[in-house]
Amino acid sequence: MVTVAIILLIAAIAIGLIRKTNIGPILFAFAIILGVSAAGMSVNEVLAGIPVSLIFKIAAVTMFYGFSRENGALQGFVSHIFRLFRRKPKLVPFAIFIVTLVISIMGLGIFSGMFIAPLGFELGKKAKSNSMLIFLCVCCGALAGSNLPFSLGGVVAQGLMISIGKVDPALASAYTLVGSALTVFVCLIMVVLGHLIFRSKSEEIIEEEELMSFSIRQKQTLVLIAVVTAAILMINILSTFRLISSNSLIAKIGDIGVICTIGIVIECVLGLGSEKKVVHDIVPWNVILLVSGFSSFLAVVQKLGVIDIVADKLIDLAGVSYIALILCVIAGLLSLVSSGLSVVCPLLFSIVAQVVLKTGADPTIMFAAVFAGASITAISPFSALGSSVLSCSPDENEQQLMFYKII
């Protein structure tokens, strides 16, 4: 069964890469076939593997922050931030990094890369910045912001640790914080090194463009985002440092999905945007499909005992001391060609849970290593983030040159 499960997973990833299609439905179909025929499961038992709580959080977070994108508040915010750096062209790449980081934290996650990249490359050209440096700043900003415990990637990682890794919610937040800190540290190093290698010496002031003024709806949206983000951040900090109990009323109401849902209700009541457009165009249904399909496939694989076998082999091969390092390397290699959060993390988190169960080892570094490893290599030109940012470069020849430089 181990061989069959691995073959099916490789087949699904291969189909996705070749056909450029979402592998979630493919894995879901494989899960039903394998679960019913080999694991003796019913279809309902296979469906039970879908993490409903996690999907709710993804939808709530992206829909809440999506209103700012739909009504133009986000675009206006970005333009005002970039204006501050027009007289300091050498700082433009850092401005792009900071803005992408902020937009990533504001709910777009790694999708902030696709949003900022076109404007970033255009602004970089005006500031005579190297395109490779712009690429690094956009990708690293998106990764660093997305992986924080209260942002989209952090929410997904925590949900996976809870549903697949069987971790207490407060501990999941702490593990995510460690992993995100590692990711932010590496991203900052990459940006600084990129600046040293590709920096521009231009001192030419960027031509000033007319700024859009914020409408009342856009101002209300930005204020609401600031309040909700502050509330999420404060409750996360209190929970992480055990200043409030995970069973307290504040912790329960302070769940990121609940807070964002309250924010959505306020946005709808105030008429801050079209909820239909937000649901249709901004909520990442492709991610939800991928998480659902892979989670159901993983539930069947666990039922067959495949994860137990892999965990035993890993313990025998590396010993407890080096497992975190090996998991980090495996996560990095796998995320070069597949989704870090939707495929790599669920798979390796389940292995971490079994390793901890069998050895009693501290899971903190293992979870953090997987999370960081799966995130850092996401700038690969084969990954969703790397390829989407690379495709935003206006010059095709430059795209090809950057492709080989990144590799």
C-alpha positions as CSV (number, residue, x, y, z in Angstrom):
1,M,0.0,0.0,0.0
2,V,2.9,2.4,0.6
3,T,4.0,2.0,-3.0
4,V,0.5,2.4,-4.3
5,A,-0.1,5.6,-2.3
6,I,3.2,7.1,-3.3
7,I,2.6,6.3,-7.0
8,L,-0.9,7.9,-6.8
9,L,0.5,11.1,-5.2
10,I,3.4,11.4,-7.8
11,A,0.8,10.7,-10.6
12,A,-1.4,13.5,-9.3
13,I,1.5,16.0,-9.0
14,A,2.7,15.0,-12.5
15,I,-0.8,15.5,-14.0
16,G,-1.0,18.9,-12.3
17,L,2.4,20.0,-13.6
18,I,1.8,18.8,-17.2
19,R,-1.8,19.8,-17.5
20,K,-1.4,23.0,-15.4
21,T,-4.5,22.0,-13.4
22,N,-5.5,21.9,-9.7
23,I,-4.6,18.5,-8.2
24,G,-7.2,18.8,-5.4
25,P,-10.0,17.0,-7.3
26,I,-7.6,14.4,-8.7
27,L,-6.4,13.6,-5.2
28,F,-10.0,13.5,-3.9
29,A,-10.9,11.0,-6.6
30,F,-7.8,8.9,-5.7
31,A,-8.8,9.1,-2.0
32,I,-12.3,7.7,-2.7
33,I,-10.9,4.9,-4.9
34,L,-8.2,3.9,-2.5
35,G,-10.3,4.5,0.6
36,V,-13.3,2.4,-0.5
37,S,-11.3,-0.4,-2.3
38,A,-8.2,-0.8,0.0
39,A,-9.0,0.8,3.4
40,G,-12.6,-0.4,3.8
41,M,-13.8,3.2,4.3
42,S,-17.2,4.6,3.3
43,V,-17.4,7.7,1.1
44,N,-18.6,9.7,4.2
45,E,-15.5,8.6,6.1
46,V,-13.3,9.8,3.3
47,L,-15.2,13.1,3.3
48,A,-14.6,13.4,7.0
49,G,-10.9,14.0,6.2
50,I,-11.7,17.4,4.7
51,P,-10.7,20.1,7.3
52,V,-13.9,22.2,7.4
53,S,-12.6,24.5,10.2
54,L,-9.5,25.3,8.2
55,I,-11.5,26.0,5.0
56,F,-13.8,28.3,6.9
57,K,-10.8,30.3,8.2
58,I,-9.3,30.6,4.7
59,A,-12.6,31.8,3.2
60,A,-13.3,34.2,6.1
61,V,-9.8,35.8,6.1
62,T,-9.6,36.3,2.3
63,M,-13.1,37.5,2.0
64,F,-12.7,40.1,4.8
65,Y,-9.5,41.5,3.4
66,G,-10.8,41.1,-0.2
67,F,-13.2,44.0,0.2
68,S,-10.2,46.4,0.3
69,R,-9.1,45.0,-3.0
70,E,-12.5,45.1,-4.6
71,N,-13.3,48.7,-3.7
72,G,-9.8,50.0,-4.6
73,A,-8.7,50.9,-1.1
74,L,-5.8,48.5,-1.3
75,Q,-4.5,50.0,-4.6
76,G,-4.7,53.5,-3.2
77,F,-2.9,52.5,-0.1
78,V,-0.1,51.0,-2.2
79,S,0.2,54.1,-4.4
80,H,0.5,56.4,-1.3
81,I,3.2,54.2,0.3
82,F,5.3,54.1,-2.9
83,R,5.0,57.9,-3.3
84,L,7.1,58.3,-0.1
85,F,10.1,56.8,-1.8
86,R,10.1,58.7,-5.1
87,R,13.0,60.9,-4.0
88,K,15.1,57.9,-2.8
89,P,15.2,55.5,-5.8
90,K,17.8,53.3,-4.1
91,L,15.2,52.5,-1.4
92,V,12.5,51.5,-3.9
93,P,13.3,47.8,-3.7
94,F,13.0,47.9,0.1
95,A,9.7,49.9,-0.3
96,I,8.5,47.1,-2.6
97,F,9.5,44.5,0.1
98,I,7.7,46.4,2.9
99,V,4.5,47.0,0.9
100,T,4.3,43.4,-0.3
101,L,4.8,42.3,3.3
102,V,2.0,44.6,4.6
103,I,-0.4,43.6,1.8
104,S,0.5,39.9,2.5
105,I,-0.4,40.4,6.2
106,M,-3.6,42.2,5.2
107,G,-5.0,38.9,4.0
108,L,-3.7,38.3,0.5
109,G,-0.8,36.0,1.7
110,I,1.4,34.8,-1.1
111,F,-1.1,36.2,-3.6
112,S,0.2,39.6,-2.7
113,G,3.1,38.7,-5.0
114,M,0.8,38.6,-8.0
115,F,-0.8,41.9,-6.9
116,I,2.3,43.9,-6.3
117,A,4.7,42.4,-9.0
118,P,3.4,44.3,-12.0
119,L,3.6,47.7,-10.2
120,G,6.9,46.6,-8.6
121,F,8.6,45.9,-11.9
122,E,7.3,49.1,-13.4
123,L,8.5,51.2,-10.5
124,G,11.8,49.3,-10.4
125,K,12.3,50.2,-14.0
126,K,11.8,53.9,-13.3
127,A,14.2,53.7,-10.4
128,K,16.7,51.7,-12.5
129,S,16.6,48.8,-10.1
130,N,17.8,45.4,-11.1
131,S,14.8,43.1,-12.0
132,M,16.3,40.2,-9.9
133,L,16.3,42.4,-6.9
134,I,12.6,43.4,-7.5
135,F,11.8,39.7,-7.9
136,L,13.4,38.8,-4.6
137,C,11.8,41.7,-2.7
138,V,8.3,40.8,-4.0
139,C,8.7,37.1,-3.3
140,C,10.3,37.5,0.1
141,G,7.8,40.2,1.2
142,A,4.9,37.9,0.2
143,L,6.4,34.9,2.1
144,A,7.4,36.8,5.2
145,G,4.0,38.4,5.6
146,S,2.0,35.3,4.7
147,N,3.6,33.1,7.3
148,L,2.9,35.2,10.3
149,P,0.4,33.4,12.7
150,F,-2.4,35.9,11.9
151,S,-1.9,35.9,8.1
152,L,-3.2,33.6,5.5
153,G,-0.3,31.1,5.4
154,G,0.0,31.1,9.2
155,V,-3.7,30.4,9.5
156,V,-3.4,27.5,7.1
157,A,-0.3,26.1,8.9
158,Q,-2.0,26.3,12.3
159,G,-5.1,24.7,11.0
160,L,-3.1,21.8,9.6
161,M,-1.1,21.4,12.8
162,I,-4.4,21.1,14.7
163,S,-6.3,18.9,12.3
164,I,-3.4,16.7,11.1
165,G,-0.7,17.1,13.6
166,K,-3.2,16.8,16.6
167,V,-1.6,19.9,18.3
168,D,-3.2,22.1,20.9
169,P,-4.3,25.5,19.3
170,A,-2.1,27.6,21.6
171,L,0.9,25.4,20.8
172,A,0.1,25.5,17.1
173,S,0.3,29.3,17.3
174,A,3.6,29.1,19.0
175,Y,5.0,26.6,16.5
176,T,3.8,28.8,13.7
177,L,5.5,31.8,15.3
178,V,8.8,30.0,15.4
179,G,8.5,28.9,11.8
180,S,7.5,32.3,10.6
181,A,10.4,33.9,12.5
182,L,12.8,31.5,10.7
183,T,11.2,32.4,7.4
184,V,11.3,36.2,8.0
185,F,14.9,35.9,9.1
186,V,15.9,34.1,5.9
187,C,13.8,36.4,3.7
188,L,15.6,39.5,5.3
189,I,19.0,37.9,4.6
190,M,18.0,37.3,1.0
191,V,16.8,40.8,0.5
192,V,19.9,42.3,2.0
193,L,22.2,40.0,0.0
194,G,20.1,40.8,-3.1
195,H,20.6,44.5,-2.5
196,L,24.4,44.1,-2.1
197,I,24.6,42.1,-5.3
198,F,22.1,43.8,-7.6
199,R,21.8,47.3,-6.1
200,S,21.3,50.4,-8.2
201,K,23.4,53.5,-7.9
202,S,20.8,55.8,-9.5
203,E,19.9,59.0,-7.7
204,E,17.4,60.2,-10.2
205,I,14.1,61.2,-8.7
206,I,11.1,59.2,-10.0
207,E,8.6,61.2,-11.9
208,E,5.7,62.2,-9.8
209,E,2.2,60.8,-10.7
210,E,-1.2,62.0,-9.6
211,L,-2.5,60.2,-6.6
212,M,-6.0,59.0,-6.2
213,S,-7.9,60.3,-3.2
214,F,-9.7,57.9,-0.9
215,S,-13.5,57.8,-0.9
216,I,-15.4,57.5,2.3
217,R,-16.0,53.7,1.7
218,Q,-12.3,53.2,1.2
219,K,-11.4,55.1,4.3
220,Q,-13.9,53.0,6.3
221,T,-12.4,49.9,4.9
222,L,-8.9,50.7,5.8
223,V,-9.9,51.7,9.4
224,L,-11.9,48.5,9.8
225,I,-8.9,46.5,8.5
226,A,-6.6,48.2,11.1
227,V,-9.0,47.5,13.9
228,V,-9.6,43.8,13.0
229,T,-5.8,43.2,12.3
230,A,-5.0,44.7,15.7
231,A,-7.6,42.6,17.5
232,I,-6.3,39.4,15.8
233,L,-2.7,40.3,16.6
234,M,-3.4,41.1,20.2
235,I,-5.4,37.9,20.9
236,N,-2.7,35.8,19.1
237,I,0.0,37.3,21.4
238,L,-2.1,36.8,24.5
239,S,-2.7,33.1,23.5
240,T,0.9,32.4,22.4
241,F,2.3,33.6,25.8
242,R,-0.5,31.9,27.7
243,L,-1.8,35.2,29.1
244,I,-5.3,33.9,28.4
245,S,-6.7,30.4,28.5
246,S,-7.5,28.7,25.2
247,N,-10.9,27.9,26.7
248,S,-11.7,31.5,27.7
249,L,-14.5,33.4,26.0
250,I,-11.9,35.9,24.6
251,A,-9.9,33.1,23.0
252,K,-13.0,31.5,21.5
253,I,-14.5,34.7,20.1
254,G,-11.0,35.8,19.2
255,D,-10.6,33.0,16.6
256,I,-9.3,34.6,13.4
257,G,-12.2,33.1,11.4
258,V,-14.8,34.5,13.8
259,I,-13.2,38.0,14.0
260,C,-13.0,38.2,10.2
261,T,-16.6,37.0,9.9
262,I,-17.7,39.8,12.2
263,G,-15.7,42.1,10.0
264,I,-17.4,40.8,6.8
265,V,-20.8,41.4,8.4
266,I,-19.8,45.1,9.1
267,E,-18.5,45.5,5.6
268,C,-21.7,44.2,4.1
269,V,-23.9,46.3,6.4
270,L,-21.9,49.5,5.5
271,G,-21.9,48.5,1.8
272,L,-18.1,48.7,1.5
273,G,-18.0,46.6,-1.7
274,S,-19.7,43.8,-3.7
275,E,-19.6,40.6,-1.7
276,K,-20.5,38.7,-4.8
277,K,-17.3,39.9,-6.6
278,V,-15.2,39.2,-3.5
279,V,-16.5,35.7,-3.3
280,H,-16.1,35.0,-7.0
281,D,-12.9,36.7,-7.8
282,I,-10.8,36.9,-4.5
283,V,-11.6,34.0,-2.2
284,P,-8.9,31.4,-3.3
285,W,-11.1,28.5,-4.3
286,N,-8.1,26.8,-5.9
287,V,-6.4,26.6,-2.6
288,I,-9.5,25.4,-0.9
289,L,-9.9,22.6,-3.5
290,L,-6.2,21.6,-3.1
291,V,-6.4,21.5,0.7
292,S,-9.7,19.5,0.6
293,G,-8.4,17.0,-1.9
294,F,-5.0,16.5,-0.3
295,S,-6.5,16.3,3.3
296,S,-9.0,13.6,2.2
297,F,-6.2,11.6,0.5
298,L,-4.0,12.0,3.6
299,A,-6.8,10.6,5.8
300,V,-7.0,7.5,3.7
301,V,-3.2,7.1,3.7
302,Q,-3.2,7.4,7.5
303,K,-5.9,4.8,7.7
304,L,-3.7,2.4,5.7
305,G,-0.8,2.9,8.1
306,V,1.5,4.5,5.4
307,I,2.4,7.4,7.6
308,D,3.4,5.1,10.5
309,I,5.7,3.1,8.2
310,V,7.3,6.3,6.8
311,A,7.8,7.7,10.3
312,D,9.5,4.4,11.4
313,K,11.8,4.5,8.4
314,L,12.7,8.1,9.1
315,I,13.5,7.4,12.8
316,D,15.7,4.4,11.8
317,L,17.5,6.4,9.1
318,A,18.2,9.7,10.9
319,G,17.6,9.2,14.6
320,V,15.7,11.8,16.6
321,S,18.6,14.3,16.5
322,Y,18.6,14.9,12.8
323,I,15.0,14.4,11.9
324,A,14.2,18.2,11.9
325,L,17.0,18.9,9.5
326,I,16.0,16.1,7.2
327,L,12.4,17.2,7.3
328,C,13.4,20.8,6.5
329,V,15.4,19.6,3.4
330,I,12.6,17.3,2.2
331,A,10.1,20.2,2.6
332,G,12.3,22.5,0.7
333,L,12.8,20.1,-2.2
334,L,9.1,19.1,-2.4
335,S,7.9,22.7,-2.4
336,L,10.1,23.4,-5.5
337,V,7.5,21.6,-7.6
338,S,4.4,21.6,-5.4
339,S,2.4,23.8,-3.1
340,G,4.2,24.2,0.2
341,L,1.1,24.9,2.4
342,S,-1.5,22.7,0.6
343,V,0.7,19.6,-0.2
344,V,4.0,19.6,1.6
345,C,3.0,20.8,5.0
346,P,0.0,18.4,5.4
347,L,2.1,15.5,4.4
348,L,5.1,16.2,6.6
349,F,3.0,17.5,9.6
350,S,1.4,14.1,9.7
351,I,4.8,12.4,9.8
352,V,6.0,14.8,12.6
353,A,2.9,13.8,14.6
354,Q,3.8,10.1,14.3
355,V,7.5,10.7,15.1
356,V,6.5,12.7,18.3
357,L,4.1,9.9,19.3
358,K,6.7,7.2,18.8
359,T,9.8,9.0,20.3
360,G,8.3,11.7,22.7
361,A,10.6,14.3,21.0
362,D,9.9,18.0,21.2
363,P,7.8,18.8,18.1
364,T,8.6,22.6,18.1
365,I,11.6,22.5,15.9
366,M,10.2,19.8,13.6
367,F,7.0,21.7,12.9
368,A,8.9,24.9,12.5
369,A,11.5,23.3,10.2
370,V,8.8,21.9,7.9
371,F,7.0,25.2,7.8
372,A,10.1,27.2,7.1
373,G,11.6,24.7,4.6
374,A,8.3,24.5,2.6
375,S,8.1,28.3,2.5
376,I,11.6,29.4,1.7
377,T,11.9,27.5,-1.6
378,A,8.6,28.9,-2.7
379,I,10.5,31.5,-4.8
380,S,11.4,28.7,-7.2
381,P,10.2,29.5,-10.8
382,F,8.3,26.2,-10.7
383,S,6.3,27.2,-7.7
384,A,3.0,29.1,-7.7
385,L,4.6,32.2,-6.1
386,G,7.8,32.3,-8.1
387,S,6.3,31.6,-11.4
388,S,3.4,34.1,-11.0
389,V,5.8,36.9,-10.0
390,L,8.2,36.0,-12.8
391,S,5.5,36.1,-15.3
392,C,4.7,39.8,-14.3
393,S,8.0,41.0,-15.7
394,P,7.2,43.0,-18.9
395,D,10.3,41.9,-20.8
396,E,10.2,38.2,-22.1
397,N,13.9,38.1,-22.6
398,E,14.4,39.4,-19.1
399,Q,12.0,36.7,-17.8
400,Q,14.1,34.0,-19.4
401,L,17.3,35.4,-18.0
402,M,15.8,35.7,-14.5
403,F,14.5,32.1,-14.8
404,Y,18.1,30.7,-15.1
405,K,19.5,33.1,-12.4
406,I,16.9,31.9,-9.9
407,I,17.6,28.2,-10.6
